[in-house]
Amino acid sequence: MDLYLDSVDLKEIEEAFQLGFLKGLTTTPTFMHRHGITDIDGAIVKLSGMVPEIQVEALGETHDEIIAEAHRLLELPLKSKPVFKIPVSTIGLQACNTLAKEGHKVNVHLIYTLNQAYMAMAAGAAYVCPLAGRLQDQGHDAITLYEQAASIVSKYNYDTKIMFSSVRYPEHVRQAMLAGVHVCTAPWGVIKRLCDNELTAVGSSQFFEHTRLMTLKVKDVLGDANPTCELSETVSQAMIKMTESKLGSVTIIDGSGNIAGIFTDGDIRRMLQDSGSALLDKKLSELDFTTTPITVNAESLLVEAVNTFNERKVDNIIVVENNTPVGILDIQDLVKMGLLG
């Protein structure tokens, strides 16, 4: 089944045809009016250079008027030969037959019955186009009409393609395929949703997550902040560094720059309950902080850090290079990346 775009919006037409496999574009005067297009000929010329095939209206109240309009459109500097859209009627079918004999393709549309579809086939229409959405709006069984029309084409070997149009939602496209139609023309908003599926999204997210875990290193996600405090500094100074770094901890280092421990905002909350505001002036060397903090090498794969967070149930891990602290990995950093729940 060929897929066409139903639109006159230049931006979405350009975006849609980047897919590379859309076969053509269908337009209507109604679409052009809605988009405020006043130079219809200019729009048709521009669009003809953007798509493999363009289908445009050839309107007239008589056979001769329809033919004259089609011939007039052919005189425009089009990049490709258009398909002429003609509403079904006895006059329209006569014009369809004339244009078909001249070697032009015609889409007979606004089809609502099998008899109309048959007459269009007999007149030599290249496309016969019932309108699914409009039929269903009136309570009619549009899908059966498509099935019957496709069956007639096959049974009598008509050189006609049945086009499913007036598409409202992705389910229509599925119904078009099952009905056996040859072409479906749909709005870009519907086409973009054809690949949407919650299970696919979850699976893709997991693949990306696992790929990042096995390819990224800790240093690839480590921020620039590396808050450290010497043992001689106070709790108040440690709080300031936590705030400035937007991290919930600081690495405590001794006079030689070696890691002596880690001091966290959780430690501050717990100690405040015992010591009150007097805690703020105490030196870190006076406190009972964690002296054996968990560390991870900056060159380690990110999966190692994730496993550590999960196994050790901590919120912060000190990142080291050559036993020197270079930063702190916060569990929230990985949560924001979708690597931890």
C-alpha positions in Angstrom: 0.0 0.0 0.0 1.4 3.4 -1.0 1.4 6.1 1.5 0.6 9.7 0.5 0.6 12.9 2.5 -2.6 14.9 2.7 -1.5 18.6 3.3 -0.7 22.0 1.9 1.5 23.1 4.8 4.9 23.7 3.3 6.8 23.1 6.6 5.2 19.8 7.3 5.4 18.7 3.7 9.2 19.3 3.8 9.5 17.4 7.1 7.3 14.5 6.0 9.0 13.8 2.7 12.3 13.6 4.5 11.1 10.1 5.3 12.0 9.2 1.8 9.2 6.7 1.0 6.1 8.8 0.7 4.8 8.4 -2.8 2.9 11.6 -3.3 0.9 14.6 -2.0 -2.9 15.2 -2.1 -4.3 18.7 -1.8 -7.7 20.3 -1.6 -9.0 23.8 -2.1 -10.3 23.6 1.5 -6.8 23.0 2.8 -5.5 25.9 0.9 -8.2 28.2 2.1 -7.6 27.2 5.7 -3.9 28.0 5.4 -4.6 31.4 3.9 -3.2 30.6 0.5 -4.4 33.1 -2.1 -2.0 32.3 -4.9 -3.2 28.8 -5.6 -1.2 28.5 -8.9 2.0 29.6 -7.2 1.4 27.1 -4.3 0.9 24.3 -6.8 4.1 25.1 -8.7 6.1 25.2 -5.5 4.6 22.0 -4.2 5.2 20.2 -7.5 9.0 20.7 -6.9 8.9 19.2 -3.4 7.1 15.9 -4.0 7.3 12.9 -6.4 3.6 13.3 -7.4 1.1 16.0 -6.7 -2.7 15.7 -6.9 -4.6 18.9 -7.6 -8.2 19.9 -8.2 -9.5 20.5 -11.7 -12.9 22.1 -11.0 -15.6 23.1 -13.5 -19.3 23.0 -13.9 -19.2 21.5 -17.3 -17.1 18.9 -19.1 -15.4 21.6 -21.2 -14.7 23.8 -18.1 -13.0 20.8 -16.3 -10.9 20.0 -19.3 -10.0 23.7 -19.8 -8.9 24.0 -16.2 -6.8 20.8 -16.4 -5.1 22.1 -19.6 -4.5 25.5 -17.9 -2.8 23.8 -15.0 -0.6 21.9 -17.4 0.7 25.2 -18.7 2.1 26.1 -15.3 5.9 25.6 -14.9 5.3 22.4 -12.9 8.2 20.1 -12.0 6.2 17.0 -12.5 3.0 16.0 -14.3 0.0 16.4 -11.9 -2.8 14.0 -11.1 -6.1 15.8 -11.6 -8.7 15.4 -8.8 -12.3 15.6 -10.0 -15.5 15.1 -7.8 -17.6 12.2 -9.0 -20.6 13.2 -11.2 -21.7 12.3 -14.7 -20.0 15.4 -16.0 -16.9 14.7 -13.9 -16.7 11.1 -15.2 -17.0 12.3 -18.8 -14.1 14.7 -18.1 -12.1 11.9 -16.4 -12.6 9.7 -19.5 -11.4 12.5 -21.8 -8.3 13.3 -19.7 -7.5 9.6 -19.4 -7.6 9.1 -23.1 -5.2 12.1 -23.4 -2.8 10.2 -21.2 -3.4 12.0 -17.9 -4.1 10.5 -14.5 -7.3 11.4 -12.7 -8.4 10.9 -9.1 -12.2 10.7 -8.9 -13.0 11.6 -5.3 -15.9 12.4 -3.0 -16.9 8.7 -3.5 -19.6 7.5 -1.1 -21.1 4.4 -2.8 -19.9 1.3 -4.7 -21.8 2.4 -7.8 -19.9 5.7 -7.8 -16.6 3.8 -7.4 -17.5 1.5 -10.3 -18.4 4.4 -12.6 -15.1 6.0 -11.9 -13.2 2.8 -12.7 -15.1 2.4 -15.9 -14.3 6.0 -16.8 -10.6 5.2 -16.6 -9.8 6.8 -13.2 -6.3 6.1 -12.0 -7.5 6.6 -8.4 -10.9 6.1 -6.9 -11.1 7.9 -3.5 -13.9 7.2 -1.0 -13.8 9.3 2.2 -13.6 7.1 5.3 -14.0 9.8 8.0 -16.9 11.5 6.4 -18.7 8.2 5.7 -18.3 7.1 9.3 -19.4 10.5 10.5 -22.8 9.7 8.8 -22.9 6.2 10.3 -22.0 4.4 7.1 -19.7 1.3 6.9 -16.8 2.9 5.1 -14.5 -0.1 5.5 -16.8 -2.5 3.7 -17.0 0.0 0.8 -13.2 0.0 0.5 -13.1 -3.8 0.7 -15.7 -4.1 -2.1 -14.1 -1.5 -4.3 -10.7 -3.2 -4.0 -12.3 -6.5 -4.8 -14.0 -5.1 -7.9 -10.6 -3.8 -9.1 -9.1 -7.2 -8.7 -12.1 -9.2 -10.1 -12.4 -7.1 -13.3 -8.8 -6.1 -13.7 -9.4 -2.4 -13.7 -6.3 -0.2 -14.0 -7.4 1.7 -10.9 -6.0 2.2 -7.4 -8.4 2.5 -4.5 -7.3 5.4 -2.2 -8.2 5.5 1.4 -8.7 9.2 2.5 -10.3 11.4 5.1 -8.0 9.7 7.6 -8.6 10.8 11.2 -6.3 8.6 13.3 -3.8 5.7 13.0 -6.4 3.1 13.3 -7.7 4.2 9.9 -4.3 3.3 8.3 -4.5 -0.2 9.8 -8.0 -0.6 8.5 -6.8 0.6 5.1 -4.2 -2.1 4.9 -6.6 -4.8 6.0 -9.2 -3.6 3.5 -6.7 -4.2 0.7 -6.6 -0.7 -0.7 -3.7 0.4 -2.9 -3.1 3.9 -1.5 -3.7 5.7 1.8 -3.4 9.5 2.1 -3.1 10.8 5.6 -2.3 14.0 7.5 1.2 14.4 8.9 -0.1 14.3 12.4 -1.4 10.8 11.8 1.6 9.5 9.9 3.9 10.7 12.7 1.9 8.6 15.2 2.1 5.3 13.2 5.2 4.2 15.0 4.1 5.2 18.4 3.8 2.3 20.9 4.3 2.3 24.6 6.1 -1.1 24.7 8.4 0.0 21.9 9.2 3.3 23.8 10.0 1.3 27.0 12.2 -1.1 25.1 14.1 1.6 23.3 14.6 3.5 26.5 16.1 0.4 28.1 18.4 -0.2 25.2 19.7 3.4 25.4 20.0 3.1 29.1 22.0 -0.2 29.0 24.2 1.1 26.1 25.1 4.2 28.1 25.9 2.1 31.2 28.2 -0.1 29.2 29.9 2.6 27.2 30.0 5.7 29.3 32.6 6.2 31.9 32.0 7.9 35.3 34.0 10.9 34.2 31.7 11.4 31.2 28.8 12.3 33.5 30.7 13.9 36.4 30.0 17.6 36.9 32.6 20.3 37.4 31.9 20.7 41.2 34.5 19.1 43.5 33.7 20.4 47.0 36.4 19.5 49.5 37.0 20.6 53.1 40.1 20.2 55.3 39.7 18.8 58.8 40.4 22.2 60.2 37.4 23.8 58.5 34.0 24.2 60.3 30.6 22.7 59.6 29.4 26.2 58.6 32.2 26.3 55.9 31.2 22.8 54.7 27.6 23.9 54.4 28.6 26.8 52.2 30.6 24.6 49.9 27.7 22.1 49.7 25.4 25.0 48.7 27.7 26.4 46.2 28.3 23.1 44.5 24.6 22.1 44.7 25.7 18.7 46.1 24.7 17.1 49.3 28.2 16.3 50.5 31.8 17.4 50.7 35.0 15.3 50.6 37.1 15.7 53.7 40.8 15.7 53.0 43.8 15.7 55.4 46.8 18.0 55.2 48.4 15.9 52.5 45.3 16.0 50.3 44.4 12.4 50.9 40.7 11.4 51.5 39.9 11.4 55.2 36.2 10.9 54.9 32.9 12.3 53.6 30.5 14.8 55.3 26.9 14.9 54.1 23.8 17.1 54.6 22.3 14.1 56.3 25.1 14.2 58.8 24.4 17.8 59.5 20.7 17.2 60.1 21.4 14.3 62.5 24.0 16.2 64.4 21.9 19.3 64.7 19.4 17.4 66.7 22.1 16.6 69.3 24.2 19.7 69.3 21.9 22.5 68.1 23.3 25.6 66.4 26.6 25.1 68.3 27.4 22.5 65.7 28.0 25.1 63.0 31.2 26.4 64.6 32.7 23.0 65.3 35.6 21.8 63.2 35.2 18.7 61.1 38.0 17.0 63.0 35.7 17.1 66.1 32.9 15.2 64.4 32.1 11.6 63.9 31.9 11.5 60.1 32.3 8.6 57.7 36.0 7.9 57.5 35.8 5.1 54.9 33.7 6.7 52.1 32.8 4.8 49.0 34.8 5.7 46.0 34.8 4.9 42.3 37.5 5.6 39.7 36.8 8.2 37.1 37.8 5.8 34.4 35.4 3.1 35.5 32.3 2.3 33.4 29.2 4.0 34.6 27.5 0.6 35.3 30.0 0.1 38.2 28.8 3.3 39.9 25.1 2.4 39.3 25.7 -1.1 40.8 27.4 0.6 43.8 24.5 2.9 44.4 22.1 0.0 44.2 24.1 -2.3 46.5 25.4 0.1 49.1 22.2 2.3 49.3 24.2 5.6 49.5 23.4 9.0 47.9 27.0 10.1 47.1 30.1 8.4 45.8 33.5 10.2 45.7 35.2 10.0 42.3 38.9 9.6 42.3 41.8 9.7 39.9 45.2 8.4 41.1 43.6 8.3 44.6 42.9 12.1 44.4 39.3 13.2 44.7 38.1 14.9 41.5 34.4 15.2 42.2 31.3 13.7 43.8 28.8 11.6 41.9 25.3 12.3 43.3 22.5 9.7 42.9 20.2 12.4 41.6 22.5 12.9 38.6 21.8 9.3 37.5 18.1 9.5 38.3 17.8 12.6 36.0 19.5 10.6 33.3 17.0 7.7 33.7 19.7 5.3 34.8 18.3 4.9 38.3 14.7 4.7 39.5 
